[in-house]
């Protein structure tokens, strides 16, 4: 159990509240993954989340050795999830739209689960 005076604790409380409001059941594992994902994006390892563009990063990942491919696909999938989860309205105003990022993230997660 996380304390709510920490950043992960705050994200856990907000996530639980949102899931309850939407009546979406979530497993402890999924909750933990999402809290870690949100915490990681507070200070992302790289400055611009879309540099390189996620589509290019996805295609690049397909030609990498297994360990590097896994890390790159996870970056693509997690970034797409983060962007569509928090910035969907903004993404809808872009050239490719939110559905592009949702599909790209879903495809990357599917590749990860198959490996």
N, C-alpha and C positions, 0 to 999 in steps of 0.2 A: 504494500500500500504506500502510495506516494504522499508526501506532505504538500499542502496547497500553497505554502509560502516559497516554493521553488518553481522554476519555470516549467519543468515537466509536470509538477503537481497542478499548476494552473491549467496547462493544456489538458490534463486528465479530467479535471473538473469541468472544463468547457466542453470537451468531447462527450463526456457522459451526459451532460445537460442537453446537448444538441441531439444525441442519439435518442434520449428519452422523449424529447419534444417531437421528434420525427417518428417515434415508435419503431426504431430500428434496433433489433437485438445485435449485440456485438460481443464476440468472445474476448476473453482476457488477453489472448495472444494478439488479436487484431487491435484491441485498444492499445496495448503496449507498442505495437509497430507504429500506429498512427501518432502516438505521443512522441516516440523517438524521431519520427519523420518531421513532425512540426518543430521539435526542438532543434534538429539539425539545420532546418531552413532559417532559423533566427540569424545564424551567421554561416551562410553557405561557404563551402570550401573555395569555390570560385566566385568571382564577383558578379558576373552576368549569368543568370540561369539559362539564358537562351543563346549562349555563345560557347561552343558551336550550336547552331540550331538543332533542336531535338531530332528532327527527321534525318539530318546528316549524321548525328551521333548514333542514331539507331542503325543506319546503313553501315557505318564504320564498324560498329560492334559485331556485326555478322561475320566480319572477316578477321576477327581477333582470336588469339588462343583462348581456350575455355575460361580460365580464371579472369583474364582481362575482359572477355566478352560478358561474363556474369556481372562484373562491376559496372561496366558501361551500360548494359541493359537495365540494371537496377537504377542507375542514375537517371536514365531516360524515363523509366516507369514512375519512379518516385517524383521526379520533377513534373511530369504530366499530371499526376494525381494532385500534387500540391497546387499547381496552377489552376486546374479545373475545379478543385475544391474551394479555393479562396478567391479566384479572380475570373470566374466564368463570365460574368457580365462584361468585363473588359475584353476578354478573349473573343466574345461575340462581335466586337467592333473591329477585329483585325481581319486581315485578308483571308486567312484560312479558317477562322472561327474556332469555337470551343470543341466542337465535335471532332475536329482533326486531332487535337491534343488528347481527347478522351480515347479515341481509337488508337492512337499511337501508344499511349500508356497501357491500354488493355492488351495490345499486341506484344509489347515488350514484357509485360507480366506473364503472358501466356508462354512466350519463349523461355522465360526464366523457370517457369514451373515444369516445362518439358525437358529441361537440362538436368 
